[in-house]
Amino acid sequence: MPSGKTRGQQRVDEIDISPAKLLADIETLTTELTDARASGEEYLSALQRERAEFQNFRRRSAEERQRDLGLAGEDLLRKVLTVADDFDLAIDARPESISTDPWFDGIAAIDRKLRVLLESEGVTPIDATAGRQFDPREHEAIVNVPGTGRPEGEIVDELRRGYRLRDRVLRAALVAVAAPPPEAPATAPAEGPQAGDPAPGTDKQRPN
């Protein structure tokens, strides 16, 4: 005989709402929540690691690009310095007859513009004037000059100008330095009668 309950009421009656069932369901849900949180933390840690690795990759790539650009820039500057060397030689070797010629004034003006360009890029000359003490970090000695009367290792002449790029040596200065003084020859012992020797022409008599 029909119970007179609706289908919805019948389904409600079929649901197990006993305390034991509710506790079991709560434990299951708690376990699933714990697992979900653990998975979420694992995914978050993995994402953070990936992000850190990507940031490190970007930083390394930027540093490598900057280093490569810097090396390329240094190579270019060294090539420009060879042109500056040619200007130095031309100006130093100019004949006196053209020292006041407008043509030479133009050459000197170009040289000044080149120096300004180098300075704008952070390139400055290294001090290697005569009388300065030799510094192996900035100077390269290619000849020792004897008999200068200067202290050993003092710069006698600058043979090629050196340059520094900001706080680093771009190209060392080539210099001539004073050689150490020659060693004095050893004095030979004087020849002649020594103390206790008999006088010339006499025989030393032994007592009888």
Backbone torsions as a table, in degrees:
resi	resn	phi	psi	omega
1	MET	NA	136.2	-179.6
2	PRO	-58.5	140.3	-178.9
3	SER	-78.0	-15.3	-178.5
4	GLY	84.3	5.1	179.1
5	LYS	-91.8	146.3	176.6
6	THR	-74.2	164.9	179.3
7	ARG	-60.3	-39.6	179.4
8	GLY	-62.1	-41.9	179.1
9	GLN	-65.6	-37.7	178.5
10	GLN	-63.0	-40.0	-180.0
11	ARG	-67.9	-37.1	177.2
12	VAL	-62.9	-40.0	179.7
13	ASP	-65.8	-27.4	-178.7
14	GLU	-76.7	-17.8	-178.6
15	ILE	-73.9	130.8	-179.7
16	ASP	-86.7	111.4	-179.4
17	ILE	-113.9	28.9	178.9
18	SER	-71.3	151.6	179.5
19	PRO	-55.3	-39.8	-179.8
20	ALA	-62.5	-42.2	179.7
21	LYS	-67.2	-40.7	180.0
22	LEU	-64.1	-41.1	178.4
23	LEU	-63.7	-40.4	179.1
24	ALA	-64.2	-41.8	178.6
25	ASP	-64.1	-40.6	179.9
26	ILE	-63.5	-42.5	178.7
27	GLU	-63.4	-40.1	178.5
28	THR	-63.7	-46.2	179.8
29	LEU	-64.5	-38.1	178.5
30	THR	-63.5	-41.7	178.4
31	THR	-63.7	-44.4	179.1
32	GLU	-63.1	-38.4	179.0
33	LEU	-65.8	-41.9	178.2
34	THR	-62.3	-43.7	178.6
35	ASP	-63.3	-40.2	-179.7
36	ALA	-64.9	-41.1	178.7
37	ARG	-65.6	-41.6	178.4
38	ALA	-62.0	-42.3	178.6
39	SER	-64.7	-41.2	179.6
40	GLY	-62.8	-42.7	178.3
41	GLU	-65.3	-36.9	178.1
42	GLU	-65.5	-44.0	177.7
43	TYR	-63.6	-39.3	179.7
44	LEU	-65.0	-42.9	178.4
45	SER	-62.5	-42.9	178.6
46	ALA	-62.6	-40.6	179.2
47	LEU	-65.5	-40.3	178.9
48	GLN	-65.4	-39.8	177.2
49	ARG	-63.6	-43.8	178.9
50	GLU	-61.9	-39.6	-179.6
51	ARG	-67.3	-41.3	178.7
52	ALA	-64.1	-41.6	178.6
53	GLU	-64.5	-38.0	178.9
54	PHE	-66.9	-40.0	178.0
55	GLN	-64.1	-40.9	178.0
56	ASN	-64.8	-38.1	178.5
57	PHE	-63.9	-44.1	178.6
58	ARG	-62.6	-42.0	-179.4
59	ARG	-64.6	-45.0	179.0
60	ARG	-63.3	-40.4	179.3
61	SER	-62.7	-43.2	179.3
62	ALA	-64.1	-41.1	179.2
63	GLU	-65.4	-40.7	179.1
64	GLU	-65.4	-41.2	177.8
65	ARG	-63.2	-42.8	-179.9
66	GLN	-64.5	-39.7	179.0
67	ARG	-65.7	-43.5	179.7
68	ASP	-63.5	-41.0	177.6
69	LEU	-64.2	-39.2	179.3
70	GLY	-64.5	-42.3	178.6
71	LEU	-64.4	-42.2	178.4
72	ALA	-64.0	-40.0	179.0
73	GLY	-65.1	-39.5	179.0
74	GLU	-65.5	-41.1	177.7
75	ASP	-60.9	-42.0	179.2
76	LEU	-64.9	-41.6	-179.8
77	LEU	-64.3	-38.5	178.5
78	ARG	-63.6	-35.8	177.1
79	LYS	-67.6	-37.5	177.4
80	VAL	-65.8	-34.8	180.0
81	LEU	-63.4	-30.9	176.8
82	THR	-65.3	-33.9	175.2
83	VAL	-67.8	-40.7	177.4
84	ALA	-61.9	-36.2	177.3
85	ASP	-62.5	-41.7	179.4
86	ASP	-62.3	-39.1	176.8
87	PHE	-64.5	-40.1	178.3
88	ASP	-59.7	-46.5	-179.4
89	LEU	-63.8	-42.3	-178.2
90	ALA	-65.5	-40.7	-178.7
91	ILE	-71.3	-41.5	-179.5
92	ASP	-67.8	-31.4	-176.3
93	ALA	-97.4	12.5	-177.8
94	ARG	-64.8	139.4	175.0
95	PRO	-68.0	147.8	179.8
96	GLU	-62.3	-26.8	-176.0
97	SER	-68.0	-20.7	-178.2
98	ILE	-112.9	10.9	-176.7
99	SER	-64.6	-24.4	178.3
100	THR	-108.3	9.7	-178.7
101	ASP	-75.4	138.6	178.1
102	PRO	-57.8	-30.9	177.6
103	TRP	-61.1	-43.5	178.7
104	PHE	-68.0	-35.0	176.0
105	ASP	-59.7	-36.3	177.6
106	GLY	-66.8	-41.0	176.8
107	ILE	-61.6	-44.0	179.6
108	ALA	-64.3	-35.2	179.0
109	ALA	-67.0	-40.6	177.3
110	ILE	-62.7	-41.0	178.7
111	ASP	-61.4	-41.5	179.2
112	ARG	-64.6	-40.4	177.8
113	LYS	-63.1	-38.5	178.2
114	LEU	-63.9	-40.2	178.4
115	ARG	-65.1	-40.4	178.5
116	VAL	-64.0	-40.4	178.4
117	LEU	-61.8	-44.9	179.7
118	LEU	-63.2	-42.1	179.5
119	GLU	-64.5	-35.1	178.4
120	SER	-65.6	-23.2	177.7
121	GLU	-93.9	7.2	178.4
122	GLY	87.4	14.6	-178.4
123	VAL	-97.4	122.4	179.7
124	THR	-130.3	148.2	-178.7
125	PRO	-71.5	150.1	175.8
126	ILE	-88.1	137.3	179.3
127	ASP	-73.4	115.0	178.1
128	ALA	-136.5	38.8	-178.9
129	THR	-72.1	154.4	179.6
130	ALA	-60.3	137.4	-178.6
131	GLY	99.8	-15.9	178.6
132	ARG	-79.8	145.8	178.8
133	GLN	-72.2	138.3	-179.6
134	PHE	-63.7	132.8	178.4
135	ASP	-125.0	111.3	-176.5
136	PRO	-63.1	-16.2	178.2
137	ARG	-76.0	-23.4	-176.2
138	GLU	-121.6	-21.4	-174.2
139	HIS	-118.4	152.1	174.3
140	GLU	-126.8	111.8	-178.4
141	ALA	-80.7	124.1	-179.9
142	ILE	-114.3	-5.6	177.1
143	VAL	-156.5	141.7	173.2
144	ASN	-104.3	127.4	-176.0
145	VAL	-104.4	116.0	179.2
146	PRO	-82.5	161.1	171.7
147	GLY	67.7	27.1	-179.8
148	THR	-87.8	-16.8	-174.8
149	GLY	76.4	3.0	178.4
150	ARG	-92.2	158.4	175.8
151	PRO	-62.5	149.3	180.0
152	GLU	-57.9	133.7	178.0
153	GLY	87.6	-2.9	177.6
154	GLU	-79.5	141.3	-178.0
155	ILE	-69.9	129.4	178.1
156	VAL	-96.5	-39.3	-177.7
157	ASP	-156.3	148.2	174.2
158	GLU	-96.0	120.1	-176.7
159	LEU	-94.5	-29.9	173.6
160	ARG	-150.2	133.4	-175.7
161	ARG	-67.1	140.3	176.1
162	GLY	-105.4	161.4	-176.0
163	TYR	-139.3	151.1	176.6
164	ARG	-117.4	137.2	175.3
165	LEU	-102.3	102.4	-173.7
166	ARG	56.2	-110.1	-176.8
167	ASP	-103.7	13.5	-178.7
168	ARG	-124.8	150.0	177.3
169	VAL	-76.5	119.5	177.9
170	LEU	-85.7	-39.8	177.9
171	ARG	-154.8	125.7	-178.0
172	ALA	-70.4	151.3	176.7
173	ALA	-80.2	136.3	175.8
174	LEU	-89.0	125.1	-173.4
175	VAL	-135.3	160.3	168.6
176	ALA	-105.8	134.3	-176.5
177	VAL	-120.2	158.3	-179.9
178	ALA	-71.3	132.9	178.2
179	ALA	-80.5	157.0	176.8
180	PRO	-64.1	151.0	179.1
181	PRO	-64.3	148.5	179.7
182	PRO	-65.1	147.1	179.0
183	GLU	-72.1	138.7	178.6
184	ALA	-69.4	136.9	178.7
185	PRO	-63.7	145.0	179.4
186	ALA	-65.2	137.9	-179.0
187	THR	-78.1	125.4	179.8
188	ALA	-75.4	144.8	178.4
189	PRO	-64.2	138.3	-178.5
190	ALA	-66.7	139.4	177.5
191	GLU	-92.8	150.1	179.8
192	GLY	140.5	-177.9	-178.0
193	PRO	-65.3	137.0	177.6
194	GLN	-101.6	164.4	179.2
195	ALA	-60.0	131.4	179.8
196	GLY	94.0	-10.9	178.1
197	ASP	-80.3	149.3	177.3
198	PRO	-69.8	149.7	178.5
199	ALA	-64.9	151.5	179.5
200	PRO	-57.6	138.3	178.0
201	GLY	83.6	2.5	179.6
202	THR	-125.3	153.2	176.7
203	ASP	-107.8	136.6	179.4
204	LYS	-76.2	117.4	-176.8
205	GLN	-86.9	133.3	174.8
206	ARG	-93.4	139.7	178.1
207	PRO	-64.7	142.9	178.4
208	ASN	-71.5	NA	NA
